[in-house]
């Protein structure tokens, strides 16, 4: 199975990009123009979506806030990042740190490490 293979289990409503992989494989060696978002698994019936996000010195645009209909559990696999939450203290994440972001809790990425890829594992539900 290659990383570009897409499988679907129609009986369970599961769509996944790969059956197996490595979250740290294929990381850029130089900062790309934009963050990358890769769906690792998604269960359509329940709205669960698991993504690998790779940032490399990226941050949310000024005055932009995520306001998502789904809750999010996110873990920083590699790198460093600062999340800002509306009306709450900033959260400085390092490799291994995770947090839960409630649905409609406005947040933004204030900073990610500029000298290495920052790898996020995000579960939306």
Secondary structure as UniProt FT lines:
FT   TURN            3..4
FT   STRAND          7..9
FT   TURN            10..13
FT   STRAND          14..16
FT   TURN            23..26
FT   STRAND          36..43
FT   TURN            44..47
FT   STRAND          48..55
FT   TURN            62..63
FT   STRAND          72..78
FT   STRAND          80..85
FT   TURN            86..87
FT   STRAND          88..94
FT   TURN            95..96
FT   STRAND          98..101
FT   TURN            103..104
FT   STRAND          107..112
FT   STRAND          118..124
//
